[in-house]
């Protein structure tokens, strides 16, 4: 169950980073809505990270949380914000995914 919550926390990290990107593009009151979304997603993500770190090693939990956030944010950047999908970006994202999976495999 803790690993599922950690994945959800990572997805909320992607959401709060994405809200920042959308806020940058928005104007007027819409900007405030994106910042409110950022704060809500940030709060949920941090709450879940704190909860799972009570059962999982903090080093592993934080690394997996950050990895999910980094990979997800890059993918959102490529798919939503039309950032470049160069070979090296995709290569290093792949190595990051392999590292996150490796941490899961070697953790108790």
Buried (B, 14 or more C-beta within 10 A) or exposed (E): EBBEBBBBBBBBBBBBBBBBBBBEEBEEEEBEBBBEBBEBBBEBBBEBBEBBBEEBEEEBBBBBBBBBBBBBBBBBBBEEEEBEEEEEBEEBBEEBBEEBEEBBEEBE
